[in-house]
C-alpha cells in the first residue's frame, strides 16, 4: 500500500463542515490533495476500492480526517475496521469532530485513533488547528513502512 505524499481522505457528512475543512486545507496549499466522502461506508468503499471506487487508481491517503457522528457507519465503526485491517491500519486517523464528550474520546482512542481534535468554533482557531494537524501528520510524522 503506497501513500500519496500529501493526500487526505476527509470523512464528513455535514456539507458545511466539509466545506470549512476544505477551505482551511486550501489555505495551506492542500486543496488539490483532498478526497471527500460523506459517510463511513463510503470511506471504507474508497479505501478498499469497492463499489463506485472499484476503479480508483490513486494511492491510499497519507492521512484520514474522520468525523464521529455520521449515518450508516459512524466514525467508531470506521476506526475499528481500519485498525483491524493489516493493509490499512498504518494510515494515521485524526478524529475531527464537534464532540468533547469523554465517552466519545475514550471510544475513539480505544478504537485506535491517532489523535482526537474537537473542532474549534472560531474560524481563525479552526484554520490554525488544521495548519498544525497538516504540519505534523503530513510533514513531521513518518508513516510506517509496509510489512
RODO-2510 file (C-alpha; in nm, 4 decimals, decimal comma):
residues 147
     n   res          X          Y          Z
     1     x     0,0000     0,0000     0,0000
     2     x     0,1548     0,3262    -0,1090
     3     x     0,0527     0,6647     0,0239
     4     x     0,0344     0,9770    -0,1857
     5     x     0,2696     1,2287    -0,0260
     6     x     0,0066     1,4737     0,0967
     7     x    -0,3254     1,3093     0,0178
     8     x    -0,6061     1,3408     0,2688
     9     x    -0,9321     1,1495     0,2963
    10     x    -1,1945     1,3705     0,4605
    11     x    -1,4825     1,1680     0,6033
    12     x    -1,7541     1,4192     0,6944
    13     x    -2,1311     1,4021     0,6498
    14     x    -2,2061     1,7710     0,7147
    15     x    -2,1583     1,9645     0,3872
    16     x    -2,0883     2,2911     0,5708
    17     x    -1,8195     2,1331     0,7917
    18     x    -1,6696     1,9604     0,4883
    19     x    -1,6509     2,2905     0,3004
    20     x    -1,4987     2,4659     0,6006
    21     x    -1,2334     2,1934     0,6277
    22     x    -1,1633     2,2102     0,2542
    23     x    -1,1226     2,5870     0,2796
    24     x    -0,8826     2,5522     0,5732
    25     x    -0,6796     2,2901     0,3853
    26     x    -0,6745     2,5089     0,0737
    27     x    -0,5240     2,7911     0,2794
    28     x    -0,2287     2,5589     0,3369
    29     x    -0,1929     2,4564    -0,0261
    30     x    -0,3645     2,1202     0,0134
    31     x    -0,6826     2,1825    -0,1850
    32     x    -0,5749     1,9508    -0,4653
    33     x    -0,4963     1,6663    -0,2265
    34     x    -0,8375     1,6127    -0,0672
    35     x    -1,0887     1,3384    -0,1327
    36     x    -1,4185     1,3912     0,0482
    37     x    -1,6700     1,1187     0,1286
    38     x    -1,9948     1,1720     0,3166
    39     x    -2,0205     0,8701     0,5437
    40     x    -1,8339     0,5761     0,6923
    41     x    -1,9478     0,3243     0,4323
    42     x    -1,8199     0,5450     0,1507
    43     x    -1,4896     0,5789     0,3364
    44     x    -1,4473     0,2017     0,3515
    45     x    -1,5548     0,1637    -0,0112
    46     x    -1,2927     0,4222    -0,1076
    47     x    -1,0145     0,2625     0,0964
    48     x    -1,0953    -0,0940    -0,0107
    49     x    -1,1626     0,0160    -0,3708
    50     x    -1,5189    -0,1174    -0,3728
    51     x    -1,8400    -0,0066    -0,5412
    52     x    -1,8070     0,3268    -0,7177
    53     x    -1,4382     0,3366    -0,6146
    54     x    -1,3523    -0,0045    -0,7611
    55     x    -1,1535     0,1569    -1,0415
    56     x    -0,9665     0,4010    -0,8178
    57     x    -0,6015     0,4007    -0,9162
    58     x    -0,4721     0,6614    -0,6722
    59     x    -0,2665     0,5606    -0,3713
    60     x    -0,4181     0,5378    -0,0268
    61     x    -0,4234     0,8630     0,1679
    62     x    -0,1410     0,9750     0,3930
    63     x    -0,3984     1,0982     0,6464
    64     x    -0,7645     1,0425     0,7266
    65     x    -0,9684     1,3199     0,8900
    66     x    -1,2685     1,1424     1,0399
    67     x    -1,5921     1,2745     1,1867
    68     x    -1,7546     1,0593     1,4557
    69     x    -2,1269     1,1229     1,4209
    70     x    -2,2322     1,0000     1,0759
    71     x    -2,5170     0,7998     0,9238
    72     x    -2,4855     0,4394     0,8060
    73     x    -2,1497     0,3747     0,9742
    74     x    -2,0138     0,6108     1,2365
    75     x    -1,6516     0,7068     1,2922
    76     x    -1,6019     0,4426     1,5620
    77     x    -1,7102     0,1710     1,3176
    78     x    -1,4711     0,3072     1,0556
    79     x    -1,1853     0,3179     1,3071
    80     x    -1,2440    -0,0405     1,4191
    81     x    -1,2467    -0,1612     1,0590
    82     x    -0,9350     0,0330     0,9593
    83     x    -0,7288    -0,0551     1,2645
    84     x    -0,8268    -0,4202     1,2259
    85     x    -0,7061    -0,4319     0,8666
    86     x    -0,3410    -0,5270     0,8064
    87     x    -0,3413    -0,3278     0,4822
    88     x    -0,4945    -0,0077     0,6252
    89     x    -0,4138     0,0088     0,9968
    90     x    -0,0983     0,2147     0,9491
    91     x    -0,2786     0,5118     0,7921
    92     x    -0,2967     0,7864     1,0564
    93     x    -0,6531     0,8729     1,1550
    94     x    -0,7297     1,2060     1,3183
    95     x    -1,0787     1,2327     1,4588
    96     x    -1,2069     1,5811     1,3769
    97     x    -1,5416     1,6242     1,5489
    98     x    -1,7560     1,8662     1,7445
    99     x    -1,7921     1,6244     2,0357
   100     x    -1,5980     1,6820     2,3554
   101     x    -1,7862     1,4087     2,5417
   102     x    -1,5474     1,1924     2,7488
   103     x    -1,7235     0,8771     2,6276
   104     x    -1,6529     0,9734     2,2630
   105     x    -1,2878     1,0465     2,3411
   106     x    -1,2470     0,7108     2,5172
   107     x    -1,4234     0,5150     2,2422
   108     x    -1,2164     0,6846     1,9702
   109     x    -0,8849     0,6108     2,1397
   110     x    -0,9942     0,2590     2,2336
   111     x    -1,0758     0,2055     1,8652
   112     x    -0,7307     0,3185     1,7527
   113     x    -0,7451     0,6841     1,6524
   114     x    -0,4079     0,8565     1,6349
   115     x    -0,5378     1,1944     1,7521
   116     x    -0,8667     1,3488     1,8617
   117     x    -0,9457     1,7119     1,7855
   118     x    -1,2601     1,8990     1,8840
   119     x    -1,3458     2,1398     1,6024
   120     x    -1,2904     2,4964     1,7198
   121     x    -1,5943     2,7171     1,6655
   122     x    -1,3892     3,0275     1,5798
   123     x    -1,2746     3,0193     1,2145
   124     x    -0,9269     3,1573     1,2835
   125     x    -0,8741     2,8893     1,5507
   126     x    -1,0019     2,6247     1,3095
   127     x    -0,7514     2,7437     1,0453
   128     x    -0,4706     2,7301     1,2993
   129     x    -0,5736     2,3819     1,4145
   130     x    -0,5805     2,2476     1,0574
   131     x    -0,2401     2,4069     0,9954
   132     x    -0,0893     2,2232     1,2925
   133     x    -0,2583     1,8947     1,2016
   134     x    -0,1204     1,9127     0,8483
   135     x     0,2261     2,0197     0,9558
   136     x     0,2588     1,7301     1,1959
   137     x     0,0814     1,4453     1,0150
   138     x     0,1963     1,5306     0,6626
   139     x     0,5412     1,6827     0,7181
   140     x     0,6805     1,5708     1,0556
   141     x     0,5260     1,2292     1,1128
   142     x     0,6738     0,9316     0,9306
   143     x     0,4343     0,6647     0,8079
   144     x     0,5182     0,3069     0,8995
   145     x     0,6725     0,1038     0,6176
   146     x     0,4770    -0,1744     0,4587
   147     x     0,5084    -0,5170     0,6246
***
